Amino acid sequence: MKAKRKGQRKLFDKVAAKVTKAAGSPAASVSAILIVVVWALCGPVFDYSETWQLVINTGTTIITFLMVFVIQQSQNKDTAALHMKLNELIASSPQASNRLVDLEELTEAEIEAVRKYYRKIALLAEKEADIHQSHSLDEACDNHLRKVKSNRK
């Protein structure tokens, strides 16, 4: 059962990636414009009937409904990959705080607490002469005090 689901997921991933790429292409935009133009030109032929209007409304609703899921799946995959890349950069840097790995898994309150630390770091950095100086989450205050003492000597 798990192998079947894994195969279905893999197939959906491939289809979603291809549909997303195709939907974002210039050819898809031109096709959409042509469909709307042809539909509009058919208006007089069908005497601008309710059925004529229903055709475009139904078509666009169905396409939009399906594309939401396909695009969301591709977006989820891209976001997960981006998070892993950022986690790798954080984990590989001795100056970066490992507390930031998987930050997206924290609650809103926890994220706000981390945001407060970074606001404090930003305020300390504003006082620095070198705007390129960086601080880790855990060492910001200590680094700032060391720098102030060093500059006084």
C-alpha positions in Angstrom: 0.0 0.0 0.0 2.8 2.4 0.9 4.7 1.6 -2.3 1.5 2.4 -4.3 1.1 5.8 -2.5 4.8 6.6 -3.1 4.4 5.8 -6.8 1.2 8.0 -7.0 3.0 10.8 -5.2 6.0 10.6 -7.5 3.7 10.6 -10.5 1.7 13.6 -9.1 5.1 15.4 -8.5 6.1 14.9 -12.1 2.7 15.9 -13.5 2.5 18.9 -11.2 6.0 20.1 -12.2 5.2 19.8 -15.9 1.8 21.5 -15.6 3.2 24.3 -13.5 6.1 24.9 -16.0 3.7 24.7 -18.9 1.2 27.0 -17.3 3.9 29.6 -16.7 5.1 29.6 -20.3 4.5 32.2 -22.9 2.6 29.6 -25.0 0.1 29.2 -22.2 -0.5 32.9 -21.9 -1.0 33.2 -25.7 -3.3 30.2 -25.7 -5.4 31.7 -22.9 -5.7 35.0 -24.7 -6.7 33.2 -27.9 -9.4 31.3 -26.1 -10.9 34.5 -24.7 -10.7 36.2 -28.1 -12.4 33.3 -29.8 -15.0 33.1 -27.1 -15.7 36.9 -27.4 -15.9 36.6 -31.2 -18.5 33.9 -30.8 -20.7 36.1 -28.7 -22.7 37.6 -31.7 -23.1 34.1 -33.2 -24.7 32.8 -30.0 -26.5 36.1 -29.4 -24.5 36.6 -26.1 -26.7 34.0 -24.5 -26.4 32.7 -21.0 -25.0 29.5 -22.4 -22.3 31.5 -24.2 -21.4 33.2 -20.9 -21.6 29.9 -18.9 -19.0 28.3 -21.2 -16.2 30.8 -20.3 -17.3 30.9 -16.6 -17.3 27.2 -16.2 -14.1 26.7 -18.1 -12.1 29.3 -16.1 -13.6 28.0 -12.8 -12.5 24.4 -13.5 -9.0 25.4 -14.7 -8.6 27.7 -11.7 -9.8 25.0 -9.3 -7.4 22.4 -10.7 -4.4 24.8 -11.0 -4.7 25.8 -7.3 -3.8 22.2 -6.2 -1.1 21.7 -8.8 0.6 25.0 -8.2 0.3 24.6 -4.4 2.0 21.2 -4.6 4.9 22.7 -6.6 5.1 25.6 -4.2 5.3 23.2 -1.2 8.0 21.2 -2.8 10.0 24.4 -3.7 9.6 25.8 -0.2 10.7 22.6 1.5 13.8 22.5 -0.7 14.6 26.1 0.0 14.2 25.5 3.8 16.6 22.5 3.6 19.2 24.7 1.7 18.9 27.4 4.3 19.2 24.9 7.1 22.4 23.5 5.5 23.8 27.0 5.3 22.9 27.7 9.0 24.3 24.4 10.2 27.5 24.8 8.3 28.3 28.3 9.6 30.0 28.4 12.9 28.8 31.9 13.5 25.1 31.2 12.8 22.8 30.1 15.5 21.5 26.6 15.1 18.3 27.7 16.8 17.3 29.0 13.4 17.3 25.6 11.8 13.6 24.6 11.2 12.4 28.0 12.4 9.3 27.5 10.3 8.2 24.8 12.7 8.0 27.1 15.7 4.8 28.7 17.0 3.9 32.3 16.2 4.9 33.2 19.8 8.3 31.5 19.5 8.9 33.2 16.2 8.0 36.6 17.7 10.5 35.9 20.5 13.3 35.2 17.9 12.2 38.3 16.0 12.7 40.4 19.2 16.3 39.1 19.4 17.0 40.1 15.9 15.5 43.6 16.4 17.9 43.9 19.3 20.8 42.8 17.1 19.7 45.3 14.4 19.8 48.1 17.0 23.3 47.0 18.1 24.4 46.9 14.5 23.1 50.4 13.9 25.4 51.7 16.5 28.4 50.0 14.8 30.6 51.9 12.4 30.8 48.8 10.1 27.4 48.0 8.7 28.7 44.6 7.5 29.4 43.3 11.0 27.2 40.4 12.0 26.2 38.8 15.2 24.9 35.4 16.1 21.7 35.2 18.2 23.5 34.0 21.3 26.6 36.3 21.1 25.1 39.6 20.0 25.4 41.4 23.4 28.8 39.9 24.3 30.2 40.8 20.9 28.9 44.4 21.2 30.4 44.8 24.7 33.7 43.4 23.5 33.8 45.8 20.6 32.9 48.8 22.7 35.7 47.9 25.2 38.2 47.3 22.3 37.3 50.6 20.6 37.9 52.5 23.9 41.4 51.2 24.3 
